[in-house]
């Protein structure tokens, strides 16, 4: 290994001498010497090493590298050994070994540079090869794409259809029968299909030219007729202002003869724009009012222009649908164009749909679901005003609106020529409850159409929110009797209709065909009876609230009996207050008192005793009587649950027949309650010291029987009345 290193060193020295000799000889041969810069020396060195790296074998250089590394290890070991001897001879040998090691390091550096040059050349060659491969791959892809394009062009040429193939020609037999010999040429075309095709096309061209000439003649005739029609239309249009002037001139005569011809025309024009359920309602109710009830009136109001637009749109859709049905035999080219237009429209709608957010679509669905028909029908029911000799009195105006998407009709109430007075009395004529449960189980709190709940689920609305949403939009409630009045019938789980039977909708017929002449009068009579009863109830509660009724005398049997108790207050309360009173548990448990009823509280006092009366007036009043419950505060609290006397008082007040005393039922019940309080205090008072209440009523026995019943009932006694047990 040392000999190889020495040989290598000698080669390097020889190269240096050769370079020096050549440079000296060159300097001698040239007259003017040139100064070599460091950059030139570096460039020459790099170029020389690149050439040498290409000429030398990399395998041999690797072997030389490993041998040099082994030699360096040996030198390091010998130097370490010599350093341990620490002698002059060892120091001389160490200097020689250092020189040999330095030369070995020089050799390693050269081998490293040669290796770097080879790696760089390899990378450059690899990069050039990659570029060549990429270029070849791109050329291949271009060629494949061009080949595929040529294949498609060839296929398109194969699939090409001439326009003459889309023309519907007459059958071959008809062609030979009708076409002249000069065109058909049967001796030639029957054997040659191409010639036959050309002959048929030529015959088709002649036929179309003849039809075109005939079309021009018809168009000329059409233009002449159009001019005639325009002239006649202008003449008719000129008559319209004259007729209008004639109507204006005859208005005084119409008023004198009470013949509102123009008003009837306007009404008929608006009636045609009504939706079908509202049209049926208007026609039948108007007919019933004209025939049987002169206090019943109907009217139409709303946006006529919008109704006309809807009517025009429906007619256009119907005509377009008929046109589609009749135009099924159009040309293939026309149908293709229509299909393309439909595809473009669908694409536009799809892109428009994507551009909208889900929230906006849901809001649009909600708005369209609750959008009512622009025209409404108002039915006004009035009562006779007794104070003015039978003239029309206050009325109840019912506005019917139709929701096409839900297919239901809603009803909203309003008072006509009536001014509310009083706080408690105003609740009686509340527009939300005045027609509640006009028929059993018909509260108007849910849609009568079964499909409505699924429509509401589709737009994320709870079914219980329907009534509130309709109220916010001013549409009212969808009572079931309203649907019957408009000829709409649905399948109800349990509902006794105006005809007295459960409606099932199994026959699939509307109210217009199944006993509708019976439904209209029964519903109108029920509404009128409810309205008259509410007016009577309103007057009673207003008089009680204002203390206009004399409560000091009880004249139940024609013999007045003085009442010692005093009505302190009459007020309206809510259903929650009624439940919280704790006196009407039996009515609430039996579902006799519901949240749709009217609730009041009356406070009766006598001395230190206070009787709180809680009154429940059913919404179906007067078909159902008011219910009274008491709470007596005197020497403790006494209710029907703990005191049999209070229970008897409630029974006596609630047993008053409403059929005989409909116009003054509540005042009579109040006077009974006040009389019962007097009897209770006068029979119980003497047992307390000091005695607060003295007897001023006539009764035979203060108590009777094991239950110690008190004499709450007033019985006639000859020319007077006295109190006896019930």
C-alpha positions in Angstrom: 0.0 0.0 0.0 2.9 2.4 0.7 4.4 1.6 -2.6 1.1 2.5 -4.3 0.9 5.8 -2.4 4.5 6.6 -3.3 3.8 5.8 -6.9 0.8 8.1 -6.8 2.8 10.8 -5.2 5.5 10.4 -7.9 2.9 10.6 -10.6 1.6 13.9 -9.2 5.1 15.2 -8.9 5.9 14.1 -12.5 2.7 15.9 -13.6 3.8 19.0 -11.8 7.3 18.9 -13.4 5.8 18.3 -16.8 3.5 21.2 -16.4 6.4 23.3 -15.2 8.6 22.2 -18.1 5.9 22.8 -20.7 5.1 26.2 -19.2 8.8 27.1 -19.2 9.2 25.9 -22.8 6.2 27.9 -23.8 7.5 30.9 -22.1 10.8 30.5 -23.9 9.1 30.1 -27.3 6.9 33.2 -26.8 8.4 36.5 -27.0 5.9 38.2 -24.7 4.9 36.3 -21.5 1.2 36.3 -20.3 0.2 36.4 -16.7 -2.1 33.6 -15.7 -4.9 34.7 -13.2 -6.3 32.7 -10.3 -9.6 32.3 -12.2 -7.9 30.7 -15.2 -6.0 28.3 -12.9 -9.2 27.3 -11.2 -11.0 26.9 -14.5 -8.2 24.8 -15.9 -8.1 22.7 -12.8 -11.8 22.0 -12.9 -11.7 21.2 -16.6 -8.7 18.8 -16.1 -10.5 17.0 -13.2 -13.7 16.7 -15.3 -11.7 15.1 -18.1 -9.9 12.9 -15.6 -13.1 11.8 -13.9 -14.4 10.7 -17.3 -11.3 8.7 -18.1 -10.7 7.0 -14.8 -12.7 4.1 -13.5 -15.0 4.7 -10.6 -14.6 1.2 -9.3 -10.8 1.5 -9.1 -11.1 4.9 -7.5 -13.4 3.3 -4.9 -10.9 0.6 -4.2 -8.1 3.2 -3.9 -10.3 5.2 -1.5 -10.8 2.2 0.8 -7.1 1.4 0.6 -6.1 5.0 1.5 -8.5 4.9 4.4 -6.9 1.7 5.7 -3.4 3.2 5.3 -4.5 6.3 7.3 -5.7 4.1 10.1 -2.3 2.3 10.2 -0.5 5.6 10.1 -2.6 6.9 13.0 -1.9 3.7 15.0 1.9 3.9 14.3 2.0 7.7 15.2 0.2 6.9 18.5 2.7 4.1 19.2 5.7 6.4 18.4 4.2 9.1 20.6 4.2 6.7 23.5 8.0 6.0 23.1 8.8 9.8 23.4 12.3 9.6 21.8 14.1 11.6 19.2 14.1 8.8 16.7 10.4 8.5 17.3 9.9 12.2 16.7 11.7 12.0 13.3 9.6 9.0 12.3 6.4 10.9 13.4 7.3 13.8 11.1 7.7 11.3 8.2 4.5 9.7 9.0 2.7 13.1 9.1 4.0 13.8 5.6 2.7 10.4 4.4 -0.7 11.1 6.1 -0.9 14.6 4.5 -0.3 13.1 1.1 -3.0 10.5 1.8 -5.4 13.3 2.8 -4.6 15.0 -0.5 -5.4 11.8 -2.4 -8.7 11.4 -0.5 -9.7 15.0 -1.4 -9.0 14.4 -5.0 -11.0 11.2 -5.0 -13.8 13.1 -3.4 -13.8 15.8 -6.0 -13.7 13.2 -8.8 -16.7 11.4 -7.2 -18.7 14.7 -6.9 -17.9 15.4 -10.6 -19.2 11.9 -11.6 -22.4 12.4 -9.5 -23.0 15.8 -11.0 -22.5 14.4 -14.5 -24.8 11.5 -13.7 -27.5 13.9 -12.5 -27.2 16.0 -15.6 -27.5 12.9 -17.7 -30.5 11.7 -15.8 -32.2 15.1 -16.1 -31.6 15.1 -19.9 -33.0 11.6 -20.1 -36.1 12.7 -18.1 -36.6 15.6 -20.4 -36.3 13.3 -23.4 -38.8 10.9 -21.9 -41.3 13.7 -21.1 -41.0 15.0 -24.6 -41.6 11.6 -26.1 -44.6 11.0 -23.7 -46.1 14.4 -24.6 -45.7 13.6 -28.3 -47.4 10.2 -27.7 -50.3 11.8 -25.9 -50.7 14.4 -28.7 -50.7 11.6 -31.2 -53.3 9.6 -29.2 -55.6 12.6 -28.8 -55.3 13.3 -32.5 -56.1 9.7 -33.3 -59.1 9.7 -31.0 -60.3 12.9 -32.6 -60.0 11.4 -36.0 -61.9 8.3 -34.8 -64.8 10.6 -33.5 -64.8 12.5 -36.8 -65.1 9.2 -38.7 -67.9 8.0 -36.4 -69.7 11.3 -36.8 -69.4 10.9 -40.5 -70.9 7.4 -40.2 -73.7 8.7 -38.0 -74.5 11.7 -40.2 -78.2 12.1 -41.0 -79.3 14.2 -43.9 -82.2 16.6 -43.4 -84.2 14.8 -45.9 -84.5 11.9 -43.5 -86.5 14.1 -41.1 -89.1 14.9 -43.7 -92.2 12.8 -43.5 -92.8 11.7 -47.1 -96.0 10.2 -48.4 -96.1 6.4 -48.6 -94.6 4.8 -51.7 -98.0 3.4 -52.9 -99.6 6.8 -52.6 -96.6 8.4 -54.4 -97.0 6.1 -57.4 -100.7 6.7 -57.5 -100.7 10.5 -57.2 -97.4 11.6 -58.7 -97.3 12.1 -62.5 -95.2 9.7 -64.7 -92.6 12.4 -65.4 -91.8 12.7 -61.7 -92.3 9.1 -60.5 -90.6 7.3 -63.5 -91.7 3.9 -62.3 -89.5 2.0 -64.8 -86.4 3.5 -63.2 -87.3 4.2 -59.6 -88.8 0.8 -58.7 -85.4 -0.9 -59.2 -83.2 2.0 -58.0 -83.8 3.0 -54.4 -81.7 6.2 -54.7 -83.6 7.4 -57.7 -86.9 6.6 -55.9 -85.8 8.7 -53.0 -84.9 11.7 -55.2 -88.2 11.4 -57.1 -90.2 11.3 -53.8 -88.3 14.4 -52.6 -89.1 16.2 -55.8 -92.8 15.3 -55.5 -92.8 16.6 -51.9 -91.2 19.9 -53.1 -93.9 20.4 -55.7 -96.6 19.6 -53.1 -95.2 22.1 -50.6 -94.9 24.8 -53.3 -98.6 24.3 -54.0 -99.5 24.5 -50.3 -97.4 27.6 -49.9 -99.3 29.3 -52.7 -102.6 28.2 -51.1 -101.3 29.6 -47.8 -100.6 33.0 -49.3 -104.1 33.1 -50.7 -105.6 32.3 -47.3 -103.4 34.9 -45.6 -104.6 37.5 -48.1 -108.2 36.5 -47.3 -107.4 36.6 -43.6 -105.9 40.1 -43.8 -109.1 41.3 -45.6 -111.3 39.8 -42.9 -109.0 41.3 -40.2 -109.5 44.7 -41.7 -113.2 44.2 -41.7 -113.2 43.0 -38.0 -111.0 46.0 -37.0 -113.5 48.4 -38.7 -116.4 46.8 -36.9 -114.5 46.8 -33.6 -113.8 50.5 -33.9 -117.5 51.1 -34.5 -118.4 49.1 -31.4 -115.7 50.9 -29.4 -117.2 54.2 -30.4 -120.6 53.0 -29.0 -119.1 52.3 -25.5 -118.7 56.0 -24.5 -122.2 56.7 -25.8 -123.7 53.8 -23.8 -121.7 55.0 -20.7 -123.2 58.5 -21.1 -126.6 56.9 -21.5 -126.1 55.0 -18.2 -125.0 58.1 -16.4 -128.1 59.9 -17.7 -130.4 57.1 -16.5 -129.0 56.9 -12.9 -131.6 59.2 -11.4 -134.3 57.0 -13.0 -132.6 53.8 -11.6 -132.5 55.3 -8.1 -136.1 56.4 -8.4 -137.2 52.9 -9.5 -134.8 51.2 -7.1 -133.1 49.3 -9.9 -129.3 49.4 -9.3 -128.4 47.9 -12.7 -124.7 49.0 -12.6 -124.2 47.7 -9.1 -125.6 44.3 -10.1 -123.2 44.2 -13.1 -120.2 45.0 -10.9 -121.2 42.3 -8.4 -121.6 39.7 -11.2 -118.2 40.6 -12.5 -116.6 40.1 -9.2 -118.4 36.9 -8.5 -116.8 35.3 -11.6 -113.4 36.0 -10.1 -114.1 34.2 -6.8 -112.5 30.9 -6.0 -114.8 27.9 -6.3 -115.5 27.4 -2.5 -116.1 31.2 -2.0 -118.3 31.2 -5.2 -120.4 28.4 -3.8 -120.6 30.2 -0.4 -121.7 33.5 -2.0 -124.2 31.9 -4.3 -126.0 29.8 -1.7 -125.9 32.4 1.2 -127.1 35.1 -1.1 -129.9 32.9 -2.3 -130.9 32.0 1.2 -130.8 35.6 2.4 -133.0 36.8 -0.5 -135.5 34.0 0.1 -135.7 33.6 3.9 -133.7 36.2 5.8 -133.8 39.9 5.0 -131.3 40.6 7.9 -128.6 38.6 6.1 -126.3 40.3 3.6 -123.2 39.3 1.6 -120.5 41.3 -0.1 -117.2 40.8 -1.9 -114.1 42.7 -1.3 -110.4 42.4 -2.1 -107.9 43.1 -4.9 -109.8 42.7 -8.2 -106.8 43.3 -10.4 -104.8 40.5 -8.7 -107.8 38.2 -8.9 -108.0 38.9 -12.6 -104.3 38.1 -13.0 -104.8 34.8 -11.3 -107.9 34.0 -13.4 -105.9 34.9 -16.6 -103.0 32.7 -15.5 -105.3 29.8 -14.8 -106.9 30.1 -18.2 -103.5 30.3 -19.9 -102.3 27.2 -18.1 -105.5 25.3 -19.1 -105.2 26.4 -22.7 -101.5 25.5 -22.8 -102.3 22.1 -21.4 -104.9 21.6 -24.0 -102.5 22.7 -26.7 -99.9 20.2 -25.5 -102.5 17.5 -25.7 -103.6 18.4 -29.2 -100.1 19.0 -30.5 -98.7 15.5 -29.9 -98.2 15.1 -33.7 -95.9 18.0 -34.3 -92.7 17.7 -36.4 -89.8 16.0 -34.9 -87.6 19.1 -35.4 -90.1 21.3 -33.4 -90.3 18.7 -30.6 -86.5 18.6 -30.4 -86.4 22.4 -30.2 -89.0 22.4 -27.4 -87.1 19.7 -25.6 -84.0 21.8 -25.8 -85.9 24.9 -24.5 -87.2 22.8 -21.6 -83.8 21.6 -20.8 -82.4 25.1 -20.8 -85.3 26.2 -18.5 -84.6 23.3 -16.2 -80.9 24.1 -16.2 -81.7 27.8 -15.4 -84.1 26.8 -12.6 -81.5 24.4 -11.2 -78.8 27.1 -11.2 -81.2 29.5 -9.7 -82.1 27.0 -7.0 -78.5 26.4 -6.2 -77.9 30.1 -5.8 -80.6 30.4 -3.2 -80.1 29.4 0.4 -82.2 26.8 2.1 -83.6 29.4 4.5 -85.0 31.6 1.6 -86.6 28.6 0.0 -88.3 27.6 3.3 -89.6 31.2 3.8 -91.0 31.2 0.2 -92.8 28.0 0.8 -94.3 29.3 4.0 -95.4 32.5 2.3 -97.0 30.6 -0.5 -98.6 28.1 1.9 -100.4 30.9 3.9 -101.2 33.1 0.9 -104.9 33.7 0.6 -107.0 34.3 -2.5 -107.2 38.1 -3.2 -111.0 38.2 -3.0 -112.9 37.5 0.2 -116.6 37.1 1.0 -118.2 38.8 4.0 -121.5 37.6 5.4 -123.2 39.9 7.9 -125.9 38.7 10.2 -127.9 41.3 12.0 -130.5 41.1 14.8 -133.7 43.1 15.2 -133.3 46.1 17.4 -136.3 46.0 19.7 -135.8 49.5 20.9 -136.3 50.9 17.4 -139.3 48.9 16.4 -137.6 46.0 14.6 -135.0 47.9 12.6 -131.7 46.2 11.9 -129.5 46.3 15.0 -125.9 45.4 15.7 -124.5 42.7 13.4 -121.7 40.2 13.2 -119.6 40.4 10.0 -117.9 37.1 9.1 -115.1 37.4 6.5 -114.3 34.1 4.7 -110.9 33.7 3.1 -109.7 30.8 0.9 -106.1 29.4 1.1 -105.6 27.5 -2.2 -102.4 25.7 -1.2 -104.0 24.3 2.0 -107.4 24.0 0.4 -109.2 25.3 3.4 -111.4 28.3 4.2 -110.8 30.5 7.3 -113.3 32.9 9.0 -112.6 36.1 10.8 -115.2 38.0 12.8 -115.9 41.7 13.2 -118.6 43.7 15.0 -120.9 45.9 13.0 -122.4 49.1 14.5 -121.7 48.0 18.0 -119.7 49.8 20.6 -118.3 47.7 23.4 -118.6 49.0 27.0 -117.4 47.6 30.2 -114.4 45.4 31.0 -116.0 42.1 32.0 -118.8 42.4 29.4 -116.3 43.0 26.6 -114.9 39.4 27.0 -118.4 38.1 26.1 -118.1 39.5 22.5 -114.5 38.6 22.1 -114.0 37.9 18.4 -111.8 34.9 19.1 -114.4 33.1 21.1 -117.8 34.4 19.9 -118.3 31.4 17.5 -116.1 28.8 19.2 -117.8 25.4 19.4 -120.8 26.5 17.3 -121.2 22.8 16.8 -119.7 20.2 19.2 -115.9 19.5 19.0 -115.4 22.4 16.6 -113.0 24.8 18.2 -111.2 25.9 15.1 -107.7 25.2 16.6 -106.7 22.7 14.0 -106.9 22.4 10.3 -109.9 20.4 9.0 -107.8 19.2 6.0 -105.7 16.1 7.0 -102.9 17.0 4.6 -102.2 20.3 6.2 -100.1 18.8 9.0 -97.8 17.2 6.5 -97.6 20.5 4.6 -96.6 22.3 7.9 -94.0 19.6 8.6 -92.5 20.2 5.2 -91.8 23.9 6.1 -90.8 23.1 9.7 -93.9 24.5 11.4 -95.6 22.8 14.4 -99.3 22.0 13.8 -100.1 23.8 17.1 -98.8 27.1 15.6 -101.3 27.1 12.7 -104.0 29.1 14.5 -101.5 31.7 15.8 -100.0 32.1 12.3 -103.4 32.5 10.8 -104.3 35.1 13.4 -101.1 37.1 12.8 -102.1 37.3 9.1 -105.6 38.3 9.9 -107.2 35.2 8.4 -109.2 33.9 11.4 -109.8 30.2 12.2 -110.6 27.2 10.0 -113.8 26.0 11.6 -115.3 22.8 10.2 -118.7 24.3 9.7 -117.0 26.9 7.5 -115.7 24.2 5.2 -119.3 22.7 5.0 -120.6 26.2 4.3 -118.2 26.5 1.4 -118.8 22.9 0.0 -115.5 21.4 1.3 -115.8 18.2 3.3 -113.0 16.2 4.8 -112.7 13.1 6.9 -113.0 14.1 10.6 -112.3 11.8 13.5 -115.4 13.0 15.5 -117.5 16.0 14.6 -121.3 16.3 14.7 -122.1 18.6 11.8 -125.0 20.9 11.4 -127.0 18.1 9.8 -126.7 16.1 13.1 -124.5 13.2 11.8 -120.8 12.5 11.8 -119.2 13.6 8.6 -116.9 11.1 7.0 -116.4 12.2 3.4 -116.7 8.6 2.2 -119.1 9.5 -0.6 -116.6 11.9 -2.1 -119.4 14.5 -2.6 -119.4 18.1 -1.5 -122.0 19.8 0.6 -123.4 21.3 -2.6 -124.7 17.9 -3.7 -125.4 16.2 -0.4 -128.1 18.1 1.6 -126.6 21.6 1.1 -130.0 23.2 1.1 -130.3 21.8 4.6 -126.8 22.8 5.7 -127.0 26.5 4.9 -130.2 27.2 7.0 -129.0 25.1 10.0 -125.6 26.9 10.1 -127.1 30.4 9.6 -129.7 29.6 12.4 -127.0 28.4 14.7 -124.9 31.6 14.1 -127.9 33.8 14.6 -128.9 32.0 17.8 -125.3 32.3 19.1 -125.1 36.0 18.3 -128.4 36.8 19.9 -127.5 34.8 23.0 -124.1 36.6 23.3 -125.8 39.9 23.0 -128.2 39.0 25.8 -125.3 37.7 27.9 -123.4 40.9 27.2 -126.3 43.0 28.4 -126.7 40.9 31.6 -123.0 41.1 32.5 -122.8 44.8 31.6 -125.7 45.5 33.9 -124.1 43.3 36.7 -120.7 45.0 36.3 -122.2 48.5 36.2 -124.6 47.5 39.1 -127.6 48.5 37.0 -129.7 45.6 38.3 -131.5 45.9 41.6 -130.0 43.1 43.7 -131.8 44.1 46.9 -135.1 42.3 46.0 -135.6 38.7 45.0 -138.9 38.4 43.1 -138.6 34.8 42.0 -142.3 33.8 42.6 -143.9 37.2 42.2 -143.6 38.0 45.9 -140.6 40.3 46.6 -138.2 39.2 49.3 -135.6 41.6 50.6 -131.9 40.6 50.2 -129.6 41.8 52.9 -126.3 40.9 51.1 -124.6 43.4 48.8 -122.9 42.8 45.4 -119.4 44.3 45.9 -117.8 43.5 42.6 -118.4 41.6 39.3 -115.2 41.1 37.2 -113.8 38.8 34.5 -111.0 36.4 35.3 -108.9 34.0 33.3 -108.9 30.3 33.1 -105.8 30.2 35.2 -107.4 32.2 37.9 -110.5 30.0 37.8 -108.3 26.9 38.3 -106.3 28.5 41.1 -109.5 29.4 43.0 -109.7 25.7 44.2 -113.5 25.7 44.2 -114.3 24.2 40.8 -112.3 21.0 40.9 -115.3 18.8 40.0 -116.1 20.9 36.9 -112.4 20.7 35.7 -112.1 17.0 36.4 -115.2 16.2 34.4 -114.1 18.5 31.6 -117.3 20.5 32.0 -115.3 23.8 32.2 -112.7 24.2 29.5 -110.2 27.0 28.5 -112.5 28.2 25.7 -115.3 29.2 28.2 -115.9 32.5 29.8 -115.0 33.0 33.5 -116.2 35.6 36.0 -116.0 36.3 39.7 -118.6 38.0 41.8 -118.0 39.1 45.4 -121.0 39.3 47.8 -120.6 40.7 51.3 -122.8 41.0 54.4 -121.1 42.3 57.4 -117.8 40.5 58.0 -118.8 37.6 55.7 -117.6 37.5 52.1 -118.9 35.1 49.5 -116.7 34.7 46.4 -118.6 33.3 43.5 -116.7 31.8 40.6 -118.9 31.6 37.4 -118.1 29.5 34.3 -120.2 30.5 31.3 -119.8 27.8 28.7 -118.9 28.9 25.1 -122.1 27.0 23.9 -124.3 29.2 26.1 -127.4 29.1 26.3 -127.3 25.4 25.2 -125.3 24.9 28.4 -126.1 26.7 31.6 -123.5 28.7 33.7 -121.8 26.9 36.5 -121.4 28.5 39.9 -119.0 27.6 42.6 -118.6 29.3 46.0 -116.0 30.1 48.6 -117.4 31.5 51.8 -115.0 33.4 54.1 -116.6 33.8 57.6 -115.2 32.2 60.6 -112.9 30.3 58.4 -113.0 29.3 54.7 -115.9 27.2 53.6 -116.1 25.4 50.2 -118.2 22.7 48.7 -115.6 20.1 49.4 -115.7 20.7 53.2 -119.2 22.2 53.9 -122.4 20.5 52.8 -124.3 23.8 53.1 -122.1 25.4 50.5 -122.6 22.4 48.3 -126.3 22.8 48.6 -126.0 26.5 47.7 -124.1 25.6 44.5 -126.7 23.0 43.7 -129.5 25.5 44.2 -127.9 28.1 42.0 -126.9 25.7 39.2 -130.4 24.1 39.1 -132.0 27.3 37.7 -133.5 26.5 34.3 -132.0 28.6 31.5 -134.9 28.0 29.1 -137.4 29.9 31.1 -135.1 32.8 32.1 -132.7 33.1 29.2 -132.6 36.9 29.2 -132.0 37.3 32.9 -130.4 34.0 33.9 -127.2 35.3 35.5 -129.0 38.0 37.6 -131.5 35.3 38.9 -128.6 33.0 39.8 -126.8 35.9 41.5 -129.9 36.7 43.6 -130.2 33.1 44.6 -126.6 33.1 45.7 -127.2 36.3 47.7 -130.4 34.8 49.3 -128.5 31.6 50.1 -125.8 33.7 51.8 -128.4 35.5 53.9 -130.0 32.2 54.9 -126.7 30.7 55.8 -125.7 33.6 58.0 -129.1 34.0 59.6 -129.3 30.3 60.5 -125.7 30.0 61.6 -125.2 33.5 63.2 -127.3 33.0 66.4 -124.8 30.3 67.5 -122.0 32.8 67.8 -121.6 35.4 70.5 -122.0 38.2 70.1 -124.6 37.6 67.4 -123.6 39.5 64.3 -126.6 38.5 62.1 -130.3 38.5 63.1 -133.1 36.7 61.3 -135.1 38.8 58.9 -136.2 36.0 56.5 -139.2 33.8 57.0 -138.5 30.1 57.3 -140.1 27.2 59.2 -137.0 25.3 60.4 -133.4 26.5 60.3 -132.2 22.9 60.0 -133.8 19.6 59.0 -132.6 16.0 58.8 -129.3 14.4 59.6 -127.5 16.6 57.1 -128.8 19.7 58.8 -130.2 21.1 55.5 -130.8 24.8 55.5 -133.9 26.4 54.0 -132.4 27.8 50.7 -135.4 27.3 48.5 -138.1 29.9 48.1 -141.6 28.5 48.2 -144.9 30.3 47.6 -147.0 30.6 50.8 -150.4 32.1 49.9 -149.9 35.8 49.3 -146.3 35.7 50.3 -143.1 33.5 50.1 -141.0 31.8 52.7 -137.8 29.7 52.7 -137.8 26.0 53.0 -135.4 23.1 52.5 -134.5 21.9 49.0 
